[in-house]
C-alpha cells in the first residue's frame, strides 16, 4: 500500500476566504440563529404558561420549537467561529458528535412534522374522534417513538461512517461535518455506506413526505367543503406554508445524502443546499406554525406583559 497519514482531525470549509464576506456571512448566520432562538423560546414560554394551549397540537408545537433550538445550535455557532477565526479545525470526536446530533435532530424533526400533519388531519377530517385518537398518552408515545427512532438512525449511520479509515485529505468541503463530505475523504470502500444512506433516506424521508402530502390532500378536500370563504382561507394559509417548508427540508436533505460520493459539484452549491435543511426550517417554523397563530400571539403578549409588569414592580 502507498504511504498515507491517518487523519486525526478535519478542516471545515468557509463560504469565502475574503474577510469582508466572512464577516457578512457570520453576521447573517448569527442574526438567523438569534432570531430562531428568540422565536422558538417565546413559543415554548407562551404555550407552557397558558393552560388553554395544553392541547395535542400545541404540545407538538412546543416540542418542535425545543427541537429547532437544539437543531440549529449544532451547526451555526461553530460555523460563525470558522467564518471569523483562522482556525477551521474540528476534532474527530467533535465531528462525530456533530454528525450524530445533526442526523438525530433532522430525523426527529421530520417525524414530528409527519405527526403534526396527522394531528391536523384528525382534527379537521375526524373532529368527533379527535379527543380519543389524539389523547395525551398517544401524543407522548408518538413523541418518544420519534426520539428513539432518531437515536437509532443517527447512532447507526454515525457508527457506520466512523468505522471507515480516513487517510486522504482532511478538508471537509462543508461548513459542518456531514456524512457525504466525509465519505469523499475515506480510503475505505464506501459503497455499502452509500447504499444504506440512499435506502434509508429514500424510504424514511420519502414515506414521511408521501404521508404528509396525502394527509393534506384529504385536509384540502375537507376544507373545500367549509361553508365560509374565511374558514377556507385560514386553513389554506396554514397548510400551504407547512407543505412548502417540508418540501424544502426533505428535498434538500435527500439531494445531499443520496448523491454518490464520487460525484463532483461546486462546493458552494453543496454548502448552500445544506443551509436549506439545517438552518432554514428551524428559522421558518416559528413563523409558519406559531407566530401566525392568534392564540400563540395572545399567549406571548400575556407572558411579555407579565414580565414588563414585574419589572415595573421591582423598579417602583
C-alpha positions as CSV (number, residue, x, y, z in Angstrom):
1,X,0.0,0.0,0.0
2,X,1.2,3.6,-0.6
3,X,2.3,5.6,2.3
4,X,-0.6,7.6,3.9
5,X,-1.2,9.5,7.0
6,X,-4.2,8.7,9.3
7,X,-6.5,11.7,9.7
8,X,-6.9,12.8,13.4
9,X,-8.8,16.0,12.8
10,X,-10.8,17.6,10.0
11,X,-10.7,21.1,8.5
12,X,-14.1,22.7,7.8
13,X,-14.7,25.0,4.8
14,X,-15.8,28.6,4.8
15,X,-18.2,30.1,2.2
16,X,-15.5,32.5,1.2
17,X,-11.8,33.3,2.1
18,X,-12.4,37.1,1.7
19,X,-12.5,38.7,5.2
20,X,-15.3,41.1,4.4
21,X,-17.5,38.3,3.1
22,X,-16.7,36.1,6.0
23,X,-17.8,38.8,8.4
24,X,-21.0,39.2,6.4
25,X,-21.8,35.5,6.4
26,X,-21.1,35.3,10.2
27,X,-23.4,38.3,10.9
28,X,-26.1,36.7,8.8
29,X,-25.8,33.4,10.4
30,X,-25.7,35.0,13.9
31,X,-28.9,37.0,13.2
32,X,-30.7,34.0,11.9
33,X,-29.5,32.0,15.0
34,X,-30.7,34.6,17.5
35,X,-34.0,35.1,15.7
36,X,-34.6,31.4,15.8
37,X,-33.8,31.1,19.5
38,X,-35.9,34.1,20.4
39,X,-38.9,33.0,18.3
40,X,-38.9,29.4,19.5
41,X,-38.3,30.4,23.1
42,X,-41.3,32.7,23.0
43,X,-43.4,29.9,21.7
44,X,-42.3,27.5,24.3
45,X,-42.9,30.0,27.1
46,X,-46.3,31.1,25.8
47,X,-47.5,27.5,25.5
48,X,-46.1,26.4,28.8
49,X,-47.7,29.2,30.9
50,X,-51.1,29.2,29.1
51,X,-53.2,26.2,30.2
52,X,-55.6,26.8,27.4
53,X,-52.9,25.8,25.0
54,X,-52.2,22.4,26.6
55,X,-53.7,20.5,23.7
56,X,-52.1,17.9,21.4
57,X,-51.5,20.5,18.6
58,X,-49.6,22.9,20.9
59,X,-47.9,20.0,22.6
60,X,-46.3,19.1,19.3
61,X,-45.6,22.7,18.5
62,X,-43.7,23.2,21.8
63,X,-41.7,20.0,21.2
64,X,-40.9,21.2,17.6
65,X,-39.7,24.6,19.0
66,X,-37.4,23.0,21.5
67,X,-36.1,20.7,18.8
68,X,-35.4,23.6,16.4
69,X,-33.4,25.4,19.1
70,X,-31.2,22.4,19.6
71,X,-31.0,21.6,15.9
72,X,-29.7,25.0,14.8
73,X,-27.3,25.1,17.7
74,X,-25.4,22.1,16.4
75,X,-24.1,23.9,13.3
76,X,-24.5,27.7,13.4
77,X,-22.2,28.6,16.4
78,X,-19.3,26.5,15.0
79,X,-19.9,28.0,11.5
80,X,-19.7,31.5,12.9
81,X,-16.4,30.6,14.6
82,X,-14.8,29.3,11.5
83,X,-16.0,32.3,9.5
84,X,-14.4,34.7,11.8
85,X,-11.3,32.9,13.0
86,X,-8.4,31.3,11.1
87,X,-8.8,28.0,12.9
88,X,-11.2,25.8,11.0
89,X,-10.1,22.5,12.7
90,X,-12.6,20.2,14.3
91,X,-11.5,17.0,16.2
92,X,-12.5,13.5,15.1
93,X,-14.8,13.2,18.2
94,X,-16.3,16.7,17.6
95,X,-17.0,15.8,14.0
96,X,-18.7,12.5,15.1
97,X,-20.8,14.4,17.7
98,X,-21.8,16.9,15.1
99,X,-22.9,14.3,12.6
100,X,-24.8,12.4,15.3
101,X,-26.7,15.3,16.5
102,X,-27.5,16.7,13.0
103,X,-28.9,13.3,12.0
104,X,-30.7,12.9,15.2
105,X,-32.5,16.3,15.2
106,X,-33.2,16.1,11.5
107,X,-34.8,12.7,11.8
108,X,-36.9,13.7,14.9
109,X,-37.9,17.0,13.1
110,X,-39.1,15.0,10.1
111,X,-41.1,12.6,12.2
112,X,-42.6,15.4,14.3
113,X,-43.7,17.2,11.1
114,X,-45.3,14.0,10.0
115,X,-47.1,13.6,13.3
116,X,-48.3,17.2,13.1
117,X,-49.7,16.6,9.7
118,X,-51.6,13.6,11.1
119,X,-52.8,15.6,14.0
120,X,-54.2,18.3,11.7
121,X,-55.8,15.6,9.5
122,X,-57.6,14.0,12.5
123,X,-58.7,17.5,13.8
124,X,-60.2,18.6,10.5
125,X,-61.4,15.4,8.9
126,X,-62.4,13.4,12.1
127,X,-63.2,16.1,14.7
128,X,-65.6,13.9,16.7
129,X,-62.9,11.2,17.2
130,X,-60.1,13.7,17.8
131,X,-60.1,13.5,21.7
132,X,-59.9,9.7,21.5
133,X,-57.4,9.3,18.7
134,X,-55.0,12.1,19.9
135,X,-55.2,11.8,23.6
136,X,-52.3,12.8,25.8
137,X,-51.0,9.3,26.2
138,X,-50.8,8.7,22.5
139,X,-49.1,12.1,22.0
140,X,-46.4,11.3,24.5
141,X,-45.9,7.8,23.0
142,X,-45.5,9.2,19.4
143,X,-43.0,11.7,20.7
144,X,-41.0,9.1,22.5
145,X,-41.0,6.8,19.4
146,X,-39.8,9.8,17.3
147,X,-36.9,10.4,19.7
148,X,-35.9,6.7,19.9
149,X,-36.1,6.4,16.2
150,X,-33.9,9.4,15.8
151,X,-31.3,8.0,18.2
152,X,-31.3,4.6,16.4
153,X,-31.0,6.2,13.0
154,X,-28.2,8.7,13.9
155,X,-26.3,6.1,16.0
156,X,-26.3,3.6,13.2
157,X,-25.1,5.9,10.5
158,X,-22.6,7.7,12.7
159,X,-21.0,4.4,13.8
160,X,-21.1,3.1,10.3
161,X,-19.3,6.2,9.0
162,X,-16.5,6.3,11.6
163,X,-15.6,2.7,11.2
164,X,-14.1,3.7,7.9
165,X,-10.4,4.7,7.6
166,X,-9.7,8.4,6.7
167,X,-6.2,8.7,5.3
168,X,-6.6,11.1,2.4
169,X,-7.2,14.8,2.6
170,X,-8.8,16.1,5.9
171,X,-10.5,19.1,4.3
172,X,-14.3,18.7,4.7
173,X,-16.0,20.6,1.9
174,X,-18.8,21.8,4.1
175,X,-19.3,24.3,6.9
176,X,-20.2,21.4,9.3
177,X,-19.4,17.7,9.4
178,X,-21.8,15.6,7.4
179,X,-21.6,12.1,6.1
180,X,-21.5,12.7,2.3
181,X,-18.5,15.0,2.7
182,X,-16.6,12.5,4.9
183,X,-17.2,9.6,2.5
184,X,-15.3,11.5,-0.1
185,X,-12.3,11.6,2.3
186,X,-12.3,7.9,3.1
187,X,-9.7,5.5,1.7
188,X,-12.0,2.5,2.5
189,X,-14.7,1.1,0.3
190,X,-17.8,3.3,0.9
191,X,-20.2,1.5,-1.4
192,X,-22.1,-0.2,1.4
193,X,-22.4,3.2,3.3
194,X,-23.7,4.9,0.2
195,X,-26.3,2.2,-0.4
196,X,-27.5,2.2,3.2
197,X,-27.8,6.0,3.2
198,X,-29.6,6.0,-0.1
199,X,-32.1,3.4,1.0
200,X,-32.8,4.9,4.4
201,X,-33.1,8.5,3.0
202,X,-35.5,7.4,0.2
203,X,-37.6,5.1,2.3
204,X,-37.9,7.1,5.5
205,X,-37.9,10.6,4.0
206,X,-40.0,9.5,1.1
207,X,-42.6,7.7,3.2
208,X,-42.9,10.7,5.6
209,X,-43.2,13.1,2.7
210,X,-45.9,11.0,0.9
211,X,-47.8,10.6,4.2
212,X,-47.7,14.4,4.8
213,X,-48.9,15.1,1.2
214,X,-51.7,12.6,1.4
215,X,-52.8,14.0,4.8
216,X,-53.0,17.5,3.3
217,X,-54.8,16.3,0.2
218,X,-57.5,14.9,2.5
219,X,-57.4,18.1,4.6
220,X,-57.9,20.2,1.4
221,X,-60.8,18.1,0.2
222,X,-62.5,18.6,3.6
223,X,-61.6,22.3,3.8
224,X,-63.2,23.0,0.4
225,X,-66.5,21.9,1.8
226,X,-66.4,24.6,4.5
227,X,-69.3,27.0,4.1
228,X,-67.5,30.3,4.5
229,X,-64.6,31.6,2.5
230,X,-62.9,32.9,5.6
231,X,-62.6,29.4,7.1
232,X,-61.2,28.0,3.9
233,X,-58.6,30.9,3.6
234,X,-57.5,30.4,7.2
235,X,-56.9,26.7,6.7
236,X,-55.1,27.1,3.4
237,X,-52.9,29.9,4.8
238,X,-51.7,27.4,7.5
239,X,-51.4,24.3,5.4
240,X,-49.6,25.7,2.3
241,X,-46.6,27.1,4.1
242,X,-46.3,23.8,6.0
243,X,-46.1,21.9,2.8
244,X,-43.5,24.4,1.3
245,X,-41.2,24.1,4.3
246,X,-41.5,20.3,4.4
247,X,-40.8,20.1,0.7
248,X,-37.7,22.3,1.0
249,X,-36.5,20.4,4.1
250,X,-36.9,16.9,2.5
251,X,-35.7,17.7,-1.0
252,X,-32.6,19.5,0.1
253,X,-31.7,16.8,2.7
254,X,-32.3,14.0,0.2
255,X,-30.4,15.7,-2.6
256,X,-27.3,16.0,-0.4
257,X,-27.4,12.5,1.1
258,X,-28.3,10.4,-1.9
259,X,-25.6,11.9,-4.1
260,X,-22.8,9.4,-4.8
261,X,-19.6,10.4,-3.0
262,X,-17.7,10.1,-6.3
263,X,-19.8,12.8,-8.0
264,X,-18.3,16.3,-8.1
265,X,-20.2,19.5,-7.8
266,X,-19.4,23.1,-6.8
267,X,-18.6,23.3,-3.1
268,X,-20.6,26.5,-2.7
269,X,-23.7,24.8,-4.2
270,X,-23.4,21.8,-1.8
271,X,-23.0,24.2,1.2
272,X,-25.9,26.3,0.1
273,X,-28.1,23.2,-0.2
274,X,-27.2,22.1,3.3
275,X,-28.4,25.5,4.6
276,X,-31.9,24.7,3.4
277,X,-32.2,21.6,5.6
278,X,-30.0,22.6,8.6
279,X,-30.8,26.3,9.2
280,X,-33.9,27.4,7.2
281,X,-36.5,25.1,8.7
282,X,-35.7,26.0,12.4
283,X,-35.8,29.6,11.4
284,X,-39.1,29.5,9.5
285,X,-41.0,27.0,11.7
286,X,-41.9,29.6,14.4
287,X,-43.3,32.0,11.7
288,X,-45.3,29.4,9.9
289,X,-46.6,27.2,12.7
290,X,-47.0,29.5,15.6
291,X,-46.3,33.2,15.2
292,X,-49.1,33.4,12.7
293,X,-51.5,31.8,15.2
294,X,-53.7,34.2,17.0
295,X,-53.8,32.1,20.2
296,X,-50.0,31.9,20.3
297,X,-49.7,35.7,19.8
298,X,-52.1,36.3,22.7
299,X,-50.1,33.9,24.9
300,X,-46.8,35.6,24.1
301,X,-48.3,39.0,24.8
302,X,-49.5,37.8,28.2
303,X,-46.1,36.5,29.0
304,X,-44.4,39.6,27.9
305,X,-46.9,41.7,29.8
306,X,-46.3,39.8,33.0
307,X,-42.5,40.3,32.6
308,X,-42.9,44.1,32.0
309,X,-45.3,44.4,35.0
310,X,-42.9,42.5,37.3
311,X,-40.0,44.8,36.2
312,X,-42.1,47.9,36.9
313,X,-43.0,46.5,40.3
314,X,-39.3,45.9,41.1
315,X,-38.3,49.4,40.0
316,X,-41.1,51.1,42.0
